[in-house]
Amino acid sequence: MELIYLYIENDERNIQECQFNFSPRYDCYYKKDSNELTINENNDYVNNFWNASNISNITAIIGKNGTGKSNLIQFLLEHYEKKNTIYIYKIDKKLKIETNIPQLKTDKNFNHEFIEESRVICYPAIYYNPNIYQNISIDFFREKASIDISEKRIVIVDSEKFIREDSHYANNIWHYHKYGNTLRQLDFLSKYSNWEINDLRLPKKCFIRCEFLPVFNHIPYNSDAKDFYNRLKTECKHAYIKDKDTQDTHVLNLFPLYATLIYELYCYCHDMGISFDWNDYYFDTIVDAFMKKCDSKIGQLLLDIDAIIRQVYFEYDERNHGFYASIDRVKNLFSKYFELISVYRNNISKKVSNKTEAFIPPKSLFYSMITVEWEHNMSSGEQMYLNLMSSLYYAKEQMDLQPKISNIFLLLDEPEISFHPEWQRQFKYLNRLYYKCF
């Protein structure tokens, strides 16, 4: 299905008596005074111009600020109830006209038919806008089949994912958004790890860093806490050597990861008021004891993370105190790790919420100590391109969860807004991305 043409008499904003030809194959024009719609075919039209069987057409909407470009997108996302509109679709090689203008006259020479108003086509749409302040929304009639990946909506989705309950950690919403973005980008890069693009440097590896941070509310962020964390790393290393009798350098270099996981568990127990014997610093022993005494779900997540770590080859960077690893491996690790973080957050949130206001900390904190970065510093333009591509791939994955969908309208509102002027002018790679993703 392809959207060929749209006439809007009044969108009740700033579009009045405007006509939009979206297809280069046809030139459509509505004469209001004679109530006549003419359709002319372009004899110079090039079939399959985009060299992709799954792309019907790509159209750029160009105009000055304030002329109604975003309002047009909003109109396309709304249910068809406005007075005096004309839609022309091409479905199965036949033009189909959907209108509420009575007695509309059309060219008899074209193979077309009218669609009754009661048979409105609520096509699924994907909408993207990088502006956090944009208020465009998908209406009720399309929201179940459509995906909103605008920056504003994605922030809400990420916060809902990590804050499943009424939480006092909502002030850290941007941290949750960063976690969500990282997972989406890992998903995309693991799928298209071999995609070579000339002047866009997509990373091939991740850099994992373990950084001492104020993890929870009640652990003081001071030199004593940092000394404990450093001592924990040393004790973990010695415990593993003693238990396993190994001097494998690769294995021993992983102890910052294990020590960090144990330290976060220690902070969690401290905040939850769980008493626990921390005399044994061997990871497996601690997790096993924790599962028997406290929470089997958290313990199982820790064991799952341990199993993934043992399968990944980490390249230790002593100077930067971190690890390099392939993106597909890191994706699995961080999916589990962020799931663990969300369980920590929500359990502590419930405990805090059950207390009186006098006991609620003035500033609720939770920062994960294990972070993922890319192997090289990406420019802001490269980061925005990666964000756009990973968001589109995320939308495609969400679409795949629904019953089979054969047609999608992809609406991008100022997607190039933060790019270099040369990239704005060319707006590269998108047709290749559409072909790969959809």
N, C-alpha and C positions, 0 to 999 in steps of 0.2 A: 504493500500500500504506500502511496505517495501523496502528500498534500500538494495540490497544484496551485490553488488560488484561494484567497479569502477577501471578502468585502465586509467592511464594518461601517455601518451608518453612524453609530454612536456607542462608544464603550463606556460612557459616563465618567470618563477621565479627561483625556485630551485627544483621542482619535475620533475624528468625525469625517464621514464620507470618504474613507480611504480604501484603496485597493492594493493588494499585495500579490504579485506573481512570484511564486516560489520555484517554479519549474522553468528551466531554459527551453523546454520542448514546446511550451504553449504560451500564447499571449492572450490573456482573458481580459475582458473589459465590460463593465456594467454601466449602462446608460439609465440613469434614474428617471429622467423625464419620460422615456418611452418604455421603461421597465423591461429592458432587453439586455440579455447577456450574450456577448459574442465571444467565440473561441477560435483562435487561429493557430495553426501548427507551424513551427519553425522548421523549414526545409533543410537548414544547415545544422540541425541538432546532431550531436555526436553521441552515439550509443555507448554506454559503459565508459564514459569519460573518466571516471575515478578508478577504473581498472580493478573493480572489486564487485563481486556478484551480490554482496550483502549491503551495498550502499545504493539507495535509490537516487539520492540527491543531497548536495550540501549547499546551503544558501546563506550568504552573509547579509545581515540587516544593518544598513549603514545610515547614519544620520547624526545631526548635532545633538548635544546634550539637551534634554528636555523635550525632544520631539516625539517621544512615546515608544522608543524601542523596547524598553522593559515592560511597558504597558501592553504592548503587542504580545510579548511572551506570556504575561499574566492572562491575557485574553485566551491564548491557546491552551492554557492550563485549566481554564474554568469550564464548567458545564455549559452546554449550548442552550442558553435561555434568553440571550439578548435579542431585542427586536431588530428585524431587517438586517440579517447577515446572510452571506452566501459562502458555503464551503464547496470546493471541488476537490474530490479525491480521484486517484487512479487506482482501481482495484481489479486485479486479474485482467489487465489490458483494456479496461473499460472505464470511462469517466462517469463518476457518480456525483450528483449535485445534491447537497443538503442545504435547505433554505427554509426560512419562515416568511419569505416575501410572497404574498399571494399572486397567482397568475403570472409568474415570471416567464418571459419569452426566451427561448433558446434557439440556437442554430440547429436545424434538423439534420445537417450534413454530418454531424459528429455522432459517433456511437456512444450514447450516454443515457442515463436514466436518473430519475429523481428518487431521493431517499426521503421517506416520510419523517416528519419531525419526531414521531414516537420511536423511531429507530435510530436515534442518535448514536454515532460511533464514538464511544469513549475510549479512544486509543490510549495505550500506555505511553508514558513520557518519562524521560530522565531530565532533570533540571539541575543545572550547575551555575553558581554565582559565587565568586570569591569574596564578595562584600558582606561582612558580618552584619551590616545594618540594613540589608535589603529585606523587604517585607513580602516579597512574592511567595505565594503558597499554592500547593496543589489542592484542589477542592475535593469534596467528599466523593464525588462520582468517579474520580480517577485515582484517588490516593492508594487504594488497595493494590492496583496494578502498576502504579507508577513509583518512581524512586526520586526523592529529593536529596541531592548531594551538594546543595549549597553549603557554604561555610557555616552559616547560621544553624542550619538543620543538623549538620554533622556534629557540631559542638553539643547540641542537645542529645543526639543519639549516644555520643561517647559518655556524657555525664550520666545518662540513664543506664548505660551498660555497667558502669563502675559503682553507681550509687543506686542500688536496688531498693533501698528503704529510705524513709525520711532521715536524712543524714546531716550531721553537723560538719561534714567534710565538703560541703558544696562550695566553700570558698576556694577549694583547690581545683575548680572545674577545668582550668587551662592545663593542669597536669594530666587530667584524665583525657583531655582532647589530644595531648601530645602522645599518650600511650596508644589511643585509637589510631591516630595518624601513622604511628610507627608500625603497627600491625598491618594496616592497609598497604603501606609501602613495601613491607616485607612480603606480603602476599603477591603483590604485582611483580616485584623484582625476582622472586623465586620462580614465578611462572615464565617470565621473559628475560631470564638471566643472560641469554646469548643474543639479545636484540642489540645490534650495533647501529648507533646513530652518529652521524659524522661529528657535529659540534655540540652534542649533548652527552656529557660524561655520566652515564649511569653507573653506579657503584656495583662491583662484583662481590665485594666482601663487606662484612660489618666489623666494627670495633666495639668490643664489650668492655665497659669500664665499671669497676667497683669503687664507689666513692662514699666516704663516711659522711652521713647526713643525720639531722635530727629526725629519726624515723617516726616515733610516736609521741604522745603527749607528755608522758611522765618520765621519760629518760632524759636527764640533763644533757644538753649539748655543750659539753665542756671537755677539758683535757683528760679528766678521769674516764669519761665514756670513751674517748678516742683511744686511751691507753688500753682499756678493756678490749676494744675491738682489735687492736694490734696484737695484744696478748692472745686473743682468741685465734687469730690467724696462725700464730706460732704453735699454739697448743694443738690445733687441728692437724697441722703438718706433722708434728711429733707423734700424735696419736695414730695417724695413718701409717707412718713408718714403722712404728712399734707393732701395730696389728698385722700389717701386710708384709713387713720385712722387704721393702722395695726401695730402690734408689732411682726409679724411673723419673727423669727430669720432667718429661711432659706431664705425668700424673701429678707430681709435686707442685708444679706451677699453677695447678687449678685450685689450690687451697684458698686464694682470695675469694673465689666464687662460693666455695663451701662455707667458709667462715662468715661471709656476708649473709648467706641463707640462715645460718645458725643465729647470727646476731639479730636479724629481723624476727626470727622466731622467739628469741629471748625477750626482745622488746614487746612483742605481741603478748607473751605470757605475763610480762610485768604490767602492761596496761589492763589486761583482763583479770588480774589478781590471781593468776594460776601459779602456785608454788611448784617448783621443779628442781631436781638435783642436776646441777650443771658441772659436776665433777668430771664427767666423761665427755671428751670433746670429739669423739669419733662420730661422724655424721649419721651413719646407719644406726648406731646405738641410740643416739639422741632421738631420732625420728621414731624408732621402734618403741621407745619408752613413752614418747609423747602420744603416740596412737593408742597405747594401752590405757593411758591415764585420762586423756583429754578428747581429742578430735580426730577421728579416723579420716575425715575428708581432707583436712589440712595435711595430715601425715601422708596420705596417698598422693596428693599433689606434689609434695616434696620428694617422694620416691619416684614419681614420674619424671620430675625435673632431673633427679640424679641419673636415671636411666638414659635420658637424652644427652646429658653432659658426657657420659661415658662413651657415647657413640660419635661424638663430635671431635674432630681434630682441631685443637686450638693452637694458634701460633702466638706464643707469649711475647709481649713487648715490654721488657723490663723498664725501659726509659719512660714510657707513658703509662705504666702500671695498668695494662689491660691486655686483651686478647683479640686476635683477628680470627675470623671464622667465615665459612661460606654462608651466603644469605639463606639458602634453603634450610640449612641446619639451624641457624639462629631463629628462623621463623617458628619452628616447632618449640624451641626452648622458651621463647618469649610469649608464645600463646599460653603455655602452661604457667609461666611466671606471672603474667598479668592476671590470670585467673586466680592465682594464689593471693596476689595483692588485693584483689577486689574482695575476696573472702575475709582477709584480715580487716579491711576497712569496714565492711558491713557488720561484722561481729562486734567490733569496737564501737561502731556507731550505735548499735542497739543498746549496748551496755551504757554508753554515755546518755542516750535518750531516756533511759529508764531512771536516771538520777534527777534530783531536783536541779533547778537552774543554778543554785549556789555551787554545785559540784562540776558543772560543765566548764571545761577549760576556756579561757577567753579567746584562745586561738587554736583551733584543732589542726594538728599537723599529721601528715603521713606522706613521706616521700620514699619511693623505692630507691634502694641504694645501687641496684644494678641497672645500668642504662646502656642503650645501644646507639651507636653513631655510625656514620659511613666511613669507608676507608680513606676518603679524601674530602676536603672541605668543598662543598658544593656552593656555587653562587646562589644568590637569592632567586634569580631567574630559573636556574636549574631546579632548585627546590620547589618552586611553584609549578614547573612542568611536571615534576615527579608527583606532586600533590594532585594535580589535575588528572594525570594518567592513572594513578592508583585509585582515585575516587571513581573514575569511570569503570575501572576493572571491578571495584567493589559493587557498583550498581549492577554490572553484568552478573556478578555472582548472586546478588539478591534476586535478580530477574530469573535466574536458573532455578531458584527454589519454588517458583510459582508454576502453575500449569503452563503448558507450552504457549509461548508468545511468539508470533511470527512477524510482528511489526512494532517498531519502537520509534517514537519521535524524540530526538535528542536536542534539547534546548540549552544552549550555552550563552549565558548573559555576561558579556565582557570578560571572557576567560583569560584574555591576554593582558589584563589591566596592569600587571606588575612586571611585564616582560621588557627587555631591551627594545628600543624602537625598531631595530632590524627584525627581531623576532615578532614584534607586533605586526610589522608590515607583511611578513611572509606567513606567520602563524603555521609553522611547519609541523610535520609529523602526525597531525590529527587524522588524516584520511588513512594513514598506515595503522594508527591505533584503532580506529573504528573497525578496519578490516580484521585485525588480530583479535580484538576483544569480542566483537559481535558477529 
